[in-house]
């Protein structure tokens, strides 16, 4: 039993080391520029360990994003305010946007790479079947990470401004974080600029109609 526990502890330690090494490499390179060999060397483990645990590079990138996204999700659903419950919708949304920028800034290009993999690898183009028309291609937003981010943003926007199209605004905010221009900004160390600008945009959107100055 002690040997089994030790093996589990070793496996958990290796997983943490691999993910931390990948995150560190992502501060210098885009996902497609990182090899499994580089990750193994940086983590201090054998290349076979990385392949065994994650399958391939995209599997590794997906695991990293999902783990970081899970931490943000837990903070948003069960953590202290303003990110967690107990604060006003406006403050929670601004804190959540800050959290998103932090995750993406620390994993530059990862969200875009995952989006590409989700839409091209896991959801092949529909083909007609013998029993009826082709099934529609699932949307990008069905990925659980994106689904939670979108749903949480849309819910907070709807609470603060029920008169707005919260569903579409949440998609637009997330789409902006996946653009090449934003990736380039983050590569130049523009995380604080992105965070401040997102806050400005979100604050303008969340201003109630009653709070806005009268327009003739």
C-alpha positions, 0 to 999 in steps of 0.5 A, spaced: 500 500 500 505 504 501 508 503 494 502 504 491 501 511 495 508 513 493 507 511 485 501 516 486 505 521 489 510 521 484 505 521 478 502 527 481 508 530 482 510 529 475 504 532 472 505 538 476 512 539 474 510 538 466 504 543 467 508 548 470 514 547 465 509 547 459 506 554 462 513 557 463 515 555 456 508 558 453 511 565 456 516 564 451 513 560 445 507 559 442 504 552 443 506 550 436 513 552 437 513 547 443 515 540 443 514 534 447 522 533 448 522 541 450 517 540 456 520 533 458 527 536 459 524 543 462 520 538 467 526 534 469 522 527 466 523 522 461 519 524 454 515 517 455 512 520 461 510 526 458 507 522 452 504 517 457 500 522 461 498 527 455 498 523 449 500 528 444 502 536 444 495 538 444 493 533 449 498 537 454 495 544 452 488 542 453 490 539 460 494 545 462 488 550 460 483 546 463 487 545 470 488 553 470 480 554 467 478 549 473 482 554 478 478 560 475 471 556 475 472 554 483 474 561 485 468 564 481 463 559 484 465 558 491 471 563 492 471 569 496 468 576 493 469 580 488 470 574 484 466 569 488 459 570 490 457 575 495 459 581 490 454 585 485 454 582 478 458 588 476 464 587 480 464 580 479 464 580 472 470 585 472 474 580 477 472 575 472 475 578 466 481 580 470 482 572 471 481 571 464 486 575 462 491 572 467 490 565 465 490 567 457 496 572 459 500 566 462 498 561 457 499 565 450 496 563 444 493 557 448 486 559 447 486 560 440 490 553 439 485 549 443 479 553 439 482 550 433 483 543 435 476 543 438 473 545 431 477 541 426 479 535 430 474 533 435 468 536 430 469 533 423 465 536 418 458 533 418 456 527 412 450 525 410 447 518 413 443 513 410 438 514 415 437 522 414 440 529 413 447 530 416 448 532 423 449 539 424 457 541 426 457 542 434 459 549 435 466 551 438 462 554 445 460 547 446 467 545 449 466 545 457 471 551 458 468 556 453 461 554 455 463 555 463 466 562 461 461 564 456 455 562 461 458 565 467 459 572 463 452 572 460 449 571 467 452 576 470 451 581 464 444 579 464 443 580 472 446 587 471 443 589 464 437 585 463 435 589 457 442 587 453 443 581 449 448 578 454 449 571 450 452 575 444 456 580 448 459 574 452 461 571 445 464 578 443 468 579 449 471 572 449 472 572 441 476 578 442 481 574 447 482 569 441 485 574 436 492 575 433 492 582 435 491 580 442 496 575 442 501 579 439 499 584 445 500 579 450 507 577 447 509 584 448 507 584 455 501 588 454 497 584 459 495 590 464 493 594 458 488 589 456 486 588 463 484 595 463 481 596 457 477 590 458 474 593 464 473 600 461 469 596 455 465 592 460 464 598 465 461 602 459 456 596 457 454 595 464 452 602 466 445 602 467 440 606 462 438 611 468 446 612 470 447 615 463 447 622 461 441 624 458 442 625 450 438 630 446 
